[in-house]
Amino acid sequence: MEDSAQPEANASRKRVVLDTSRPLPSADYDPDMDDDLPENKPAKKARKPPPIKRAPRLQFCGQHNADRAITSARDNGYLVRIVVVTLDWRKTDYPGADETLVANDWSGNQPYALGDVDQRLTRQEFMGLFCTEASGEPGVGKLVANKLLENEHNHVVVVDGTRNGDEYARLAAFAVAHFYKVHPDGDDTLWKSLTKFPVYSGRPYFYTWQAVVVKMSRIKSEVTLRVQMKQYWEDTIRDL
């Protein structure tokens, strides 16, 4: 009995053969799902940090922003040596400076006292920016320019006794930059770094001094500068 039932049981079992000639699609591929996947986008480039803005070697300011100008100069490196040139002998305390110079006017021995915004610049004070009375000895502009030329680590801050130095300190700084520019070893980098006189309603607020700066920019000789500045005072500024 057992021998006759064995063939029927074996016959009911089907033999399954795996057909490898037609492989099934990969389980990872689903055309309905893959169409919804976001496209691979290129990675964003990392933004470069903005360049550090360095203070120029020549700055001008008043009492309100003197400390900030000195600090900005100091940030240019540990070798920096800061020279403050004051146009008001009554204000000479600048702890952050390595040296403080009190500027003298055309006479060569009278210090400036430019601390009132409504103060009118005298002939001696104006000419002292360009020369001195003693046989055309260097004035404030050339003396300070020489400080900048003698050592590349010297930084100069010109400061007057007013709040922001928009008038007198700025004019003196332009005189310094001009002498630096016309010197054989100098260039126009300091001249370009200075901001011009503020403009209100399309006209420079300190129109007289802006005109002086424009005239200076056209002169390439120190001797010619002294002569023309004297003449400009007599012809234009004296009677204002």
Phi, psi and omega in degrees: 000314181293326183289326182284333181280338184297317180295324180294321179296319180293327182290331181287346179275127179265145180265123181260127180244126180280123181266108182270359181283342178231082184293147176291152177297155181300143179293340181282344185263124175222104186301329180287324182278319184295331180293339182269353181288141178292147179291149177288115180261145179296143181295141179292139179287141179293134180287136177284141177295145180298146180297146180286126180274116181269146176288141176294163182287347178234122178230159173230153181192178174243194183293330183291323185244019180295315181298320180295319179295320179294317179297319179298320177294319181296329181291352180282356176143160184288345180274353183298137175238120188259126177246118175265127176250112184260137177259018176218106185296345180279350181233097184232007184264101179228089187302330183281354184272150174273337180205141177236125179248132175265117185284143176252155182276197186300329180294337180089349182225004179251114182288152177291152175221057184269087182234002181242124184296336180266004181290139179267129181292130179277168179299317180297321180288319179295309182293334179297342177288339188244332180193178173240165183293332184283087174054037176067032177297158183302139175268196183301316184303311183286322180300317180286323177300321178296326176298320180287327182282332185286338180206126182291346179269354177285130175239137185244135173240113177269125185226138174248184185273002179277179184292310188242350179071025185292338185251289189289312181297323179294315180299316179297320180296322177294324176297318177298313182297326180293313179296325176295321183291319185275352178289142181304330181262004182258187177204189185260015183296319181290322178300315182291334183282343182279140176276141182287172180297143181299149181245134176231127182055039176079006182229135177303134181297320176255071188301320183300315183283328174298321177295323177296317180296318179297318180293319178302318186298341182265357184255131184245003181236137179296320180296314179298323180298313180300315182296313185288327177293321175299315181292322181295323177298312183295320186276328191239312191272326189305319186266005179289000000 
